[in-house]
Amino acid sequence: MLKKIIDYNTCYYSPGTDKHSCCTHQHYCIFNPNRIELENQINNLSNELHSHIQAFNALKHGRNYTNANYRQTKEAIKLLNEDLNNLREFEKKIKNEEVKGYGKQ
């Protein structure tokens, strides 16, 4: 069975008083400032995690170009992964309409 894919990055406006009546994702609209902030947080955490992983790999292979500590870097990666997973779970709840405040405005 094929799963219906929703394009969360497209919003259809319609003429008239209710401009969001044709929006295909009224609970997670691209123009909602809360959604924009959530996606910025997810993106920033992803970038920070990637940076720490690169530093960790350099430490592991003896190419230490930073003053990073192995144990601290490993702990930072663990914490960033947890935070990122929590935000992604929260995003999933929004998309499943379990959380309000991220829809059309």
TIVO-2410 file (N, C-alpha, C; in nm, 3 decimals):
# residues 105
REC num residu      c1      c2      c3 atome chaine
REC   1      M   0.084  -0.118   0.000     N      A
REC   1      M   0.000   0.000   0.000    CA      A
REC   1      M   0.089   0.124   0.000     C      A
REC   2      L   0.059   0.217  -0.086     N      A
REC   2      L   0.136   0.341  -0.094    CA      A
REC   2      L   0.087   0.440   0.011     C      A
REC   3      K   0.183   0.508   0.072     N      A
REC   3      K   0.149   0.607   0.173    CA      A
REC   3      K   0.139   0.744   0.105     C      A
REC   4      K   0.037   0.818   0.138     N      A
REC   4      K   0.017   0.950   0.081    CA      A
REC   4      K   0.123   1.045   0.135     C      A
REC   5      I   0.196   1.108   0.046     N      A
REC   5      I   0.302   1.200   0.084    CA      A
REC   5      I   0.245   1.342   0.083     C      A
REC   6      I   0.263   1.411   0.194     N      A
REC   6      I   0.215   1.549   0.205    CA      A
REC   6      I   0.334   1.642   0.187     C      A
REC   7      D   0.320   1.739   0.100     N      A
REC   7      D   0.423   1.839   0.079    CA      A
REC   7      D   0.401   1.951   0.180     C      A
REC   8      Y   0.478   1.949   0.288     N      A
REC   8      Y   0.461   2.048   0.394    CA      A
REC   8      Y   0.524   2.182   0.359     C      A
REC   9      N   0.591   2.192   0.246     N      A
REC   9      N   0.658   2.315   0.208    CA      A
REC   9      N   0.585   2.391   0.098     C      A
REC  10      T   0.460   2.355   0.074     N      A
REC  10      T   0.378   2.426  -0.025    CA      A
REC  10      T   0.247   2.464   0.041     C      A
REC  11      C   0.208   2.588   0.024     N      A
REC  11      C   0.081   2.634   0.080    CA      A
REC  11      C   0.000   2.696  -0.034     C      A
REC  12      Y  -0.123   2.654  -0.047     N      A
REC  12      Y  -0.209   2.704  -0.152    CA      A
REC  12      Y  -0.306   2.807  -0.095     C      A
REC  13      Y  -0.293   2.929  -0.142     N      A
REC  13      Y  -0.388   3.032  -0.104    CA      A
REC  13      Y  -0.504   3.030  -0.202     C      A
REC  14      S  -0.619   3.070  -0.155     N      A
REC  14      S  -0.734   3.077  -0.243    CA      A
REC  14      S  -0.794   3.216  -0.232     C      A
REC  15      P  -0.859   3.263  -0.335     N      A
REC  15      P  -0.921   3.396  -0.328    CA      A
REC  15      P  -1.039   3.395  -0.230     C      A
REC  16      G  -1.070   3.510  -0.179     N      A
REC  16      G  -1.184   3.521  -0.087    CA      A
REC  16      G  -1.140   3.554   0.053     C      A
REC  17      T  -1.231   3.537   0.146     N      A
REC  17      T  -1.202   3.576   0.284    CA      A
REC  17      T  -1.116   3.474   0.356     C      A
REC  18      D  -1.132   3.344   0.328     N      A
REC  18      D  -1.051   3.242   0.394    CA      A
REC  18      D  -0.940   3.198   0.299     C      A
REC  19      K  -0.829   3.268   0.303     N      A
REC  19      K  -0.721   3.245   0.207    CA      A
REC  19      K  -0.651   3.110   0.226     C      A
REC  20      H  -0.672   3.046   0.338     N      A
REC  20      H  -0.611   2.916   0.362    CA      A
REC  20      H  -0.706   2.799   0.338     C      A
REC  21      S  -0.818   2.821   0.277     N      A
REC  21      S  -0.914   2.711   0.261    CA      A
REC  21      S  -0.860   2.598   0.175     C      A
REC  22      C  -0.762   2.624   0.090     N      A
REC  22      C  -0.705   2.519   0.005    CA      A
REC  22      C  -0.571   2.466   0.057     C      A
REC  23      C  -0.531   2.511   0.174     N      A
REC  23      C  -0.405   2.466   0.233    CA      A
REC  23      C  -0.416   2.317   0.264     C      A
REC  24      T  -0.319   2.239   0.218     N      A
REC  24      T  -0.324   2.094   0.236    CA      A
REC  24      T  -0.272   2.049   0.372     C      A
REC  25      H  -0.224   2.140   0.451     N      A
REC  25      H  -0.171   2.106   0.584    CA      A
REC  25      H  -0.201   2.219   0.681     C      A
REC  26      Q  -0.328   2.235   0.710     N      A
REC  26      Q  -0.373   2.348   0.790    CA      A
REC  26      Q  -0.324   2.341   0.935     C      A
REC  27      H  -0.276   2.228   0.980     N      A
REC  27      H  -0.226   2.215   1.117    CA      A
REC  27      H  -0.075   2.237   1.126     C      A
REC  28      Y  -0.004   2.249   1.010     N      A
REC  28      Y   0.142   2.266   1.008    CA      A
REC  28      Y   0.181   2.352   0.888     C      A
REC  29      C   0.134   2.477   0.889     N      A
REC  29      C   0.151   2.565   0.773    CA      A
REC  29      C   0.290   2.628   0.770     C      A
REC  30      I   0.344   2.639   0.650     N      A
REC  30      I   0.478   2.693   0.629    CA      A
REC  30      I   0.489   2.840   0.671     C      A
REC  31      F   0.378   2.910   0.678     N      A
REC  31      F   0.382   3.052   0.713    CA      A
REC  31      F   0.361   3.078   0.862     C      A
REC  32      N   0.344   2.973   0.942     N      A
REC  32      N   0.325   2.991   1.085    CA      A
REC  32      N   0.460   3.018   1.151     C      A
REC  33      P   0.473   3.128   1.228     N      A
REC  33      P   0.601   3.161   1.291    CA      A
REC  33      P   0.650   3.054   1.389     C      A
REC  34      N   0.558   2.983   1.453     N      A
REC  34      N   0.598   2.874   1.544    CA      A
REC  34      N   0.666   2.762   1.467     C      A
REC  35      R   0.611   2.730   1.350     N      A
REC  35      R   0.672   2.626   1.268    CA      A
REC  35      R   0.809   2.670   1.219     C      A
REC  36      I   0.820   2.794   1.178     N      A
REC  36      I   0.949   2.847   1.130    CA      A
REC  36      I   1.053   2.837   1.240     C      A
REC  37      E   1.016   2.874   1.362     N      A
REC  37      E   1.109   2.868   1.476    CA      A
REC  37      E   1.148   2.724   1.507     C      A
REC  38      L   1.052   2.632   1.505     N      A
REC  38      L   1.081   2.490   1.530    CA      A
REC  38      L   1.180   2.437   1.427     C      A
REC  39      E   1.157   2.467   1.301     N      A
REC  39      E   1.247   2.416   1.197    CA      A
REC  39      E   1.384   2.481   1.205     C      A
REC  40      N   1.391   2.607   1.248     N      A
REC  40      N   1.521   2.671   1.270    CA      A
REC  40      N   1.597   2.601   1.383     C      A
REC  41      Q   1.526   2.567   1.491     N      A
REC  41      Q   1.590   2.497   1.602    CA      A
REC  41      Q   1.641   2.360   1.558     C      A
REC  42      I   1.560   2.287   1.482     N      A
REC  42      I   1.602   2.156   1.433    CA      A
REC  42      I   1.725   2.169   1.343     C      A
REC  43      N   1.724   2.267   1.254     N      A
REC  43      N   1.836   2.288   1.164    CA      A
REC  43      N   1.962   2.327   1.240     C      A
REC  44      N   1.950   2.418   1.337     N      A
REC  44      N   2.066   2.460   1.415    CA      A
REC  44      N   2.125   2.344   1.494     C      A
REC  45      L   2.039   2.263   1.556     N      A
REC  45      L   2.088   2.146   1.630    CA      A
REC  45      L   2.156   2.046   1.537     C      A
REC  46      S   2.099   2.025   1.419     N      A
REC  46      S   2.161   1.934   1.322    CA      A
REC  46      S   2.299   1.981   1.281     C      A
REC  47      N   2.312   2.110   1.257     N      A
REC  47      N   2.442   2.166   1.219    CA      A
REC  47      N   2.543   2.154   1.333     C      A
REC  48      E   2.499   2.182   1.454     N      A
REC  48      E   2.587   2.172   1.570    CA      A
REC  48      E   2.630   2.027   1.593     C      A
REC  49      L   2.536   1.935   1.578     N      A
REC  49      L   2.566   1.793   1.593    CA      A
REC  49      L   2.669   1.749   1.489     C      A
REC  50      H   2.650   1.790   1.366     N      A
REC  50      H   2.744   1.756   1.259    CA      A
REC  50      H   2.884   1.808   1.291     C      A
REC  51      S   2.891   1.929   1.341     N      A
REC  51      S   3.020   1.989   1.377    CA      A
REC  51      S   3.088   1.909   1.488     C      A
REC  52      H   3.011   1.867   1.589     N      A
REC  52      H   3.068   1.790   1.698    CA      A
REC  52      H   3.111   1.650   1.652     C      A
REC  53      I   3.037   1.592   1.561     N      A
REC  53      I   3.073   1.460   1.508    CA      A
REC  53      I   3.205   1.470   1.432     C      A
REC  54      Q   3.222   1.576   1.354     N      A
REC  54      Q   3.348   1.594   1.282    CA      A
REC  54      Q   3.465   1.610   1.380     C      A
REC  55      A   3.445   1.689   1.486     N      A
REC  55      A   3.550   1.707   1.586    CA      A
REC  55      A   3.580   1.575   1.656     C      A
REC  56      F   3.475   1.498   1.686     N      A
REC  56      F   3.493   1.369   1.752    CA      A
REC  56      F   3.573   1.274   1.664     C      A
REC  57      N   3.540   1.269   1.536     N      A
REC  57      N   3.613   1.181   1.443    CA      A
REC  57      N   3.759   1.223   1.432     C      A
REC  58      A   3.785   1.352   1.433     N      A
REC  58      A   3.923   1.401   1.428    CA      A
REC  58      A   3.997   1.359   1.555     C      A
REC  59      L   3.930   1.368   1.669     N      A
REC  59      L   3.993   1.325   1.795    CA      A
REC  59      L   4.021   1.175   1.794     C      A
REC  60      K   3.927   1.098   1.743     N      A
REC  60      K   3.941   0.952   1.738    CA      A
REC  60      K   4.058   0.909   1.652     C      A
REC  61      H   4.080   0.980   1.543     N      A
REC  61      H   4.183   0.940   1.447    CA      A
REC  61      H   4.313   1.017   1.465     C      A
REC  62      G   4.324   1.091   1.575     N      A
REC  62      G   4.448   1.161   1.605    CA      A
REC  62      G   4.471   1.287   1.524     C      A
REC  63      R   4.370   1.334   1.456     N      A
REC  63      R   4.381   1.458   1.379    CA      A
REC  63      R   4.315   1.569   1.459     C      A
REC  64      N   4.365   1.593   1.575     N      A
REC  64      N   4.305   1.690   1.665    CA      A
REC  64      N   4.347   1.832   1.626     C      A
REC  65      Y   4.258   1.902   1.558     N      A
REC  65      Y   4.285   2.039   1.516    CA      A
REC  65      Y   4.217   2.140   1.607     C      A
REC  66      T   4.155   2.090   1.710     N      A
REC  66      T   4.086   2.178   1.804    CA      A
REC  66      T   4.135   2.149   1.945     C      A
REC  67      N   4.088   2.226   2.040     N      A
REC  67      N   4.123   2.199   2.178    CA      A
REC  67      N   4.013   2.118   2.246     C      A
REC  68      A   3.934   2.048   2.166     N      A
REC  68      A   3.821   1.970   2.218    CA      A
REC  68      A   3.870   1.850   2.298     C      A
REC  69      N   3.796   1.817   2.399     N      A
REC  69      N   3.823   1.703   2.484    CA      A
REC  69      N   3.738   1.586   2.436     C      A
REC  70      Y   3.796   1.466   2.430     N      A
REC  70      Y   3.726   1.347   2.379    CA      A
REC  70      Y   3.597   1.321   2.457     C      A
REC  71      R   3.605   1.317   2.589     N      A
REC  71      R   3.489   1.285   2.671    CA      A
REC  71      R   3.381   1.393   2.661     C      A
REC  72      Q   3.422   1.519   2.661     N      A
REC  72      Q   3.325   1.628   2.650    CA      A
REC  72      Q   3.257   1.628   2.514     C      A
REC  73      T   3.333   1.602   2.410     N      A
REC  73      T   3.276   1.598   2.275    CA      A
REC  73      T   3.177   1.483   2.262     C      A
REC  74      K   3.213   1.367   2.318     N      A
REC  74      K   3.124   1.251   2.314    CA      A
REC  74      K   2.995   1.280   2.390     C      A
REC  75      E   3.004   1.345   2.505     N      A
REC  75      E   2.886   1.380   2.584    CA      A
REC  75      E   2.800   1.482   2.510     C      A
REC  76      A   2.864   1.580   2.445     N      A
REC  76      A   2.790   1.681   2.369    CA      A
REC  76      A   2.712   1.616   2.255     C      A
REC  77      I   2.772   1.519   2.188     N      A
REC  77      I   2.704   1.447   2.079    CA      A
REC  77      I   2.582   1.374   2.133     C      A
REC  78      K   2.598   1.309   2.248     N      A
REC  78      K   2.486   1.237   2.309    CA      A
REC  78      K   2.372   1.332   2.342     C      A
REC  79      L   2.403   1.445   2.404     N      A
REC  79      L   2.300   1.541   2.443    CA      A
REC  79      L   2.233   1.605   2.321     C      A
REC  80      L   2.312   1.639   2.220     N      A
REC  80      L   2.255   1.697   2.098    CA      A
REC  80      L   2.164   1.598   2.028     C      A
REC  81      N   2.204   1.471   2.025     N      A
REC  81      N   2.119   1.367   1.965    CA      A
REC  81      N   1.986   1.356   2.038     C      A
REC  82      E   1.991   1.359   2.171     N      A
REC  82      E   1.868   1.351   2.250    CA      A
REC  82      E   1.777   1.471   2.221     C      A
REC  83      D   1.835   1.591   2.221     N      A
REC  83      D   1.756   1.711   2.195    CA      A
REC  83      D   1.695   1.708   2.055     C      A
REC  84      L   1.775   1.667   1.958     N      A
REC  84      L   1.729   1.662   1.819    CA      A
REC  84      L   1.617   1.558   1.804     C      A
REC  85      N   1.633   1.444   1.867     N      A
REC  85      N   1.528   1.341   1.861    CA      A
REC  85      N   1.400   1.390   1.927     C      A
REC  86      N   1.412   1.461   2.040     N      A
REC  86      N   1.294   1.516   2.106    CA      A
REC  86      N   1.221   1.616   2.017     C      A
REC  87      L   1.297   1.704   1.951     N      A
REC  87      L   1.234   1.801   1.860    CA      A
REC  87      L   1.168   1.732   1.742     C      A
REC  88      R   1.230   1.629   1.689     N      A
REC  88      R   1.171   1.556   1.575    CA      A
REC  88      R   1.045   1.481   1.617     C      A
REC  89      E   1.045   1.428   1.738     N      A
REC  89      E   0.923   1.363   1.789    CA      A
REC  89      E   0.812   1.466   1.807     C      A
REC  90      F   0.849   1.583   1.857     N      A
REC  90      F   0.752   1.691   1.874    CA      A
REC  90      F   0.695   1.732   1.738     C      A
REC  91      E   0.782   1.743   1.638     N      A
REC  91      E   0.739   1.776   1.502    CA      A
REC  91      E   0.642   1.670   1.449     C      A
REC  92      K   0.671   1.544   1.478     N      A
REC  92      K   0.584   1.434   1.435    CA      A
REC  92      K   0.445   1.446   1.500     C      A
REC  93      K   0.442   1.483   1.629     N      A
REC  93      K   0.315   1.501   1.699    CA      A
REC  93      K   0.235   1.615   1.637     C      A
REC  94      I   0.303   1.721   1.597     N      A
REC  94      I   0.235   1.833   1.532    CA      A
REC  94      I   0.172   1.786   1.401     C      A
REC  95      K   0.249   1.712   1.323     N      A
REC  95      K   0.200   1.664   1.194    CA      A
REC  95      K   0.085   1.565   1.210     C      A
REC  96      N   0.080   1.495   1.323     N      A
REC  96      N  -0.030   1.403   1.352    CA      A
REC  96      N  -0.146   1.474   1.420     C      A
REC  97      E  -0.138   1.605   1.427     N      A
REC  97      E  -0.241   1.692   1.485    CA      A
REC  97      E  -0.265   1.666   1.633     C      A
REC  98      E  -0.161   1.623   1.704     N      A
REC  98      E  -0.170   1.603   1.848    CA      A
REC  98      E  -0.137   1.733   1.924     C      A
REC  99      V  -0.071   1.827   1.857     N      A
REC  99      V  -0.029   1.953   1.918    CA      A
REC  99      V  -0.085   2.067   1.831     C      A
REC 100      K  -0.140   2.165   1.895     N      A
REC 100      K  -0.198   2.280   1.823    CA      A
REC 100      K  -0.100   2.398   1.825     C      A
REC 101      G  -0.128   2.497   1.740     N      A
REC 101      G  -0.049   2.620   1.740    CA      A
REC 101      G   0.049   2.632   1.625     C      A
REC 102      Y   0.049   2.537   1.533     N      A
REC 102      Y   0.144   2.540   1.422    CA      A
REC 102      Y   0.071   2.544   1.287     C      A
REC 103      G  -0.056   2.571   1.289     N      A
REC 103      G  -0.136   2.572   1.167    CA      A
REC 103      G  -0.150   2.709   1.106     C      A
REC 104      K  -0.249   2.720   1.019     N      A
REC 104      K  -0.274   2.846   0.950    CA      A
REC 104      K  -0.309   2.956   1.050     C      A
REC 105      Q  -0.279   3.078   1.011     N      A
REC 105      Q  -0.310   3.191   1.099    CA      A
REC 105      Q  -0.386   3.296   1.024     C      A
***
